[in-house]
C-alpha cells in the first residue's frame, strides 16, 4: 500500500516511538472485513529494566516469547479473558513494546458494535479495542505489521500529548510512578476518560 506507515521509527527509542504512534490509523482486515481507528492512548514498557514489563529481568517463557522479536511485530497476551496488543520496538535483544490502550473508531463502526455487542465504549481500553478490531492471541500473536491483516497508516495529529502514570500496575514498586502512558489530551476514546471532550477530540 502506497500510504502504509514507514515503521522504522519503532527501532529507536521506545518512549519516543510511543508518542509517534498517537494519531496513527490502525487497520485490520479480518475475513475480508475492514475496521480501523486512530490511536489515542498508549503505554510504553521498557523491557529488561522495567518491573511492569512482561520481560523484566530478561525472563522468557511460553507466554511472553513473542516479545523477543524485532520491532514491527506484535505481541498479544490475554488478561482476565481479554486480548491485549503490543507493538514491539527495538531489536530482539531489547524486548520492549508499546501497549495500544485506546483508539478512536473510524472505519467499520457497525462491525465493531456487532463484535462488542454494544454501541458505546467500543475502544476505550486495550481489551475493548482488540475485540472491536478482531485481534486475538491465538491468531495474531507474533504477526508482522503491514501484512494485509494489520496495517498502520498515517492518520491524525494530536494537538497536545499528555503524559501520565500507567494503569493497573499498582504492585510494581518504582515502576508504578513512571510517566509512560501517553494520550491525546481531551480525546474521549481513552481509558477512564472524565470531563468534556476537547474541540475536535484533541486533534489538530
C-alpha positions in Angstrom: 0.0 0.0 0.0 1.4 3.3 -1.0 0.4 5.2 2.1 1.4 2.4 4.6 3.3 4.0 7.5 7.1 3.7 7.5 7.7 2.0 10.8 11.4 2.3 11.0 10.9 4.8 13.9 9.9 1.7 16.1 13.6 0.6 16.0 14.7 3.7 18.0 13.7 4.9 21.5 10.6 3.3 22.8 9.2 6.3 24.6 9.6 8.5 21.5 8.0 5.8 19.4 5.0 5.6 21.8 4.4 9.4 21.3 4.7 9.0 17.5 2.1 6.2 17.4 -0.6 8.6 18.7 -2.8 9.5 15.8 -1.7 6.7 13.6 -4.5 4.8 11.9 -4.5 1.1 12.8 -6.4 -1.0 10.3 -7.5 -4.7 10.4 -8.8 -6.8 7.6 -10.4 -9.9 9.2 -12.2 -12.4 6.9 -12.4 -9.6 4.3 -14.0 -7.1 6.8 -12.1 -3.9 7.4 -12.1 -1.9 10.6 -9.9 0.9 11.8 -9.3 3.6 14.3 -6.8 6.4 15.2 -4.6 5.6 18.2 -5.4 7.8 21.2 -3.7 6.1 24.1 -0.5 4.0 24.6 1.7 2.7 27.3 5.4 2.1 26.9 7.1 -0.9 28.5 10.9 -0.8 28.7 11.7 -4.5 28.9 14.6 -5.7 31.0 14.8 -2.8 33.5 11.0 -2.1 33.7 9.4 -4.0 36.6 6.0 -3.7 34.9 7.1 -5.3 31.7 6.5 -8.9 30.9 10.2 -9.3 30.1 11.6 -7.7 33.2 15.0 -9.1 34.1 15.2 -10.9 30.8 12.8 -13.7 31.7 11.5 -15.7 28.7 8.6 -18.1 28.8 5.8 -19.5 26.6 3.5 -16.6 27.3 6.0 -13.8 26.5 8.2 -15.4 23.9 6.9 -13.3 21.1 8.2 -10.2 22.9 11.6 -11.4 21.8 11.1 -10.5 18.2 12.5 -7.5 16.3 10.5 -4.2 16.0 7.5 -4.3 13.7 5.9 -7.4 15.2 3.0 -7.6 17.6 2.7 -9.3 21.0 -0.8 -10.3 22.0 -1.4 -11.6 25.5 -4.6 -12.3 27.5 -5.7 -11.0 30.8 -9.0 -11.8 32.5 -10.2 -13.2 29.2 -9.3 -10.0 27.2 -6.7 -9.9 24.4 -4.2 -7.0 24.7 -2.0 -5.9 21.8 1.5 -4.5 22.0 3.6 -3.2 19.1 7.3 -4.2 19.5 10.1 -1.8 19.3 13.9 -2.1 19.0 15.8 -5.3 18.3 15.1 -8.7 19.9 17.9 -8.1 22.4 15.8 -5.3 23.9 12.3 -6.8 24.4 10.4 -3.6 24.7 7.0 -2.7 23.4 4.0 -0.3 23.4 0.6 -1.4 24.6 -2.2 0.1 22.5 -4.8 1.1 25.1 -7.3 3.2 23.1 -8.3 4.1 19.6 -11.0 6.4 18.1 -13.2 4.4 15.8 -13.0 5.3 12.1 -13.9 2.6 9.6 -16.3 -0.2 10.3 -18.1 1.1 13.4 -21.1 -1.2 12.8 -18.8 -4.2 12.7 -17.2 -3.0 16.0 -20.7 -2.7 17.5 -21.5 -6.2 16.4 -18.3 -7.7 17.8 -18.7 -5.9 21.1 -22.4 -6.3 21.5 -22.9 -2.7 22.4 -22.9 0.8 20.9 -20.8 2.8 23.3 -17.4 2.3 24.9 -16.2 0.3 21.9 -12.5 1.0 22.0 -11.6 2.9 25.3 -9.4 0.1 26.7 -6.9 -2.5 25.5 -9.2 -5.5 25.5 -12.1 -3.5 24.1 -10.2 -2.3 21.0 -8.8 -5.7 20.1 -12.3 -7.2 20.2 -13.6 -4.3 18.0 -10.7 -4.9 15.6 -10.9 -8.7 15.6 -7.4 -9.2 17.0 -6.9 -12.4 19.1 -3.9 -14.0 20.7 -4.3 -17.4 19.1 -4.5 -16.0 15.6 -2.3 -12.9 15.6 0.4 -13.1 18.3 3.8 -12.7 16.8 2.5 -11.3 13.5 4.3 -8.7 11.5 2.7 -5.3 10.9 1.7 -4.1 7.4 1.0 -7.6 6.2 -2.6 -7.1 4.9 -4.2 -8.2 8.1 -2.9 -5.5 10.4 -1.7 -2.3 8.8 -0.6 1.1 10.1 -1.2 4.2 8.1 -0.6 7.9 8.7 -3.7 9.3 10.4 -4.3 12.4 12.5 -2.0 14.7 14.5 -2.6 15.3 18.3 -2.9 18.9 19.3 -1.4 18.1 22.7 0.1 14.9 24.2 -0.5 14.2 27.9 1.9 12.0 29.9 0.6 10.1 33.0 1.4 7.0 35.1 0.4 3.7 33.6 -2.8 2.0 34.6 -3.3 -1.2 36.6 0.3 -1.9 37.8 -0.1 -0.9 41.5 2.2 -3.7 42.7 5.2 -3.0 40.6 7.2 -0.9 43.1 9.1 2.0 41.5 7.6 1.3 38.0 4.2 2.5 39.3 5.4 6.1 39.1 7.0 6.0 35.6 5.1 8.5 33.3 5.0 6.1 30.4 1.3 6.4 29.4 0.7 8.9 26.6 -2.8 10.1 25.5 -4.2 12.6 23.0 -5.3 15.2 25.5 -9.1 15.7 25.5 -9.9 12.7 23.4 -12.8 10.7 25.0 -11.7 7.4 23.5 -9.2 6.6 26.2 -9.3 4.6 29.4 -11.2 6.2 32.3 -12.0 9.4 30.5 -13.6 12.1 32.6 -14.8 15.6 31.8 -15.7 17.3 28.4 -14.0 16.2 25.2 -11.7 18.8 23.6 -12.6 20.5 20.4 -12.2 18.1 17.5 -11.5 15.4 20.2 -8.0 16.8 20.7 -6.8 16.5 17.0 -5.2 19.4 15.1 
